[in-house]
Amino acid sequence: MAITISIIVAALLLPIETFARTTTYLLLIVFPLVNMSLARIKLRNEKIHDIFQIHILLPVLGAIASLMLLLFQSLSLAVNM
């Protein structure tokens, strides 16, 4: 909810370029959190039937990729300032 409100405020108050960077930055924070949550659920070893199953490696790689993109985004913002 807080992210949604901050995106709406940013859309109303910021120039489009700054808004795009802010939105990208916020999404790159959310993606690793979702992937790490999925990995944690997978590590519980609860057997749930009749649902789509994935290997634990997929959310771990997703979290790593998202964190690397977040790092690169932060570095590019620091260089462009």
C-alpha positions in Angstrom: 0.0 0.0 0.0 2.8 2.4 0.9 4.5 1.8 -2.5 1.3 2.5 -4.3 0.8 5.7 -2.5 4.4 6.8 -3.1 4.0 6.0 -6.9 0.8 8.1 -7.1 2.5 11.0 -5.3 5.5 10.7 -7.5 3.4 10.7 -10.7 1.6 13.8 -9.6 4.7 15.8 -8.4 7.7 14.6 -10.3 8.9 15.1 -13.9 8.3 12.0 -16.1 12.0 11.0 -16.1 12.3 11.1 -12.3 9.0 9.3 -12.0 10.2 6.5 -14.3 13.4 6.1 -12.3 11.5 6.1 -9.0 9.0 3.5 -10.2 11.8 1.3 -11.5 13.7 1.6 -8.2 10.6 0.7 -6.2 9.8 -2.3 -8.3 13.4 -3.6 -8.1 12.9 -3.5 -4.3 9.7 -5.5 -4.4 10.8 -8.2 -6.8 13.6 -9.6 -4.6 11.3 -9.5 -1.6 8.7 -11.6 -3.4 11.3 -14.1 -4.6 12.9 -14.4 -1.2 9.4 -15.0 0.3 8.8 -17.8 -2.2 12.2 -19.3 -1.4 11.3 -19.3 2.3 8.0 -21.0 1.7 9.8 -23.6 -0.4 12.2 -24.3 2.4 9.4 -25.2 4.8 9.2 -28.6 3.1 5.4 -28.7 3.4 3.9 -30.9 0.7 1.0 -29.1 -0.9 -0.8 -31.0 -3.7 -2.6 -29.7 -6.7 -0.6 -26.5 -7.1 2.1 -25.4 -9.5 5.5 -26.5 -8.2 8.9 -24.9 -9.0 12.4 -25.7 -8.0 13.9 -23.6 -5.2 16.6 -22.4 -7.6 14.2 -20.3 -9.6 13.2 -17.8 -6.8 16.8 -17.7 -5.6 18.1 -16.8 -9.0 15.2 -14.3 -9.4 16.2 -12.6 -6.1 19.8 -12.4 -7.1 19.0 -11.0 -10.5 16.7 -8.4 -9.1 19.2 -7.4 -6.4 21.9 -7.0 -9.1 19.6 -4.9 -11.2 18.9 -2.8 -8.1 22.6 -2.4 -7.5 23.2 -1.3 -11.2 20.3 1.1 -11.0 21.7 2.7 -7.8 25.2 3.0 -9.3 23.8 4.6 -12.5 21.9 7.1 -10.4 25.0 7.9 -8.4 27.1 8.3 -11.6 24.6 10.6 -13.3 24.3 13.0 -10.3 
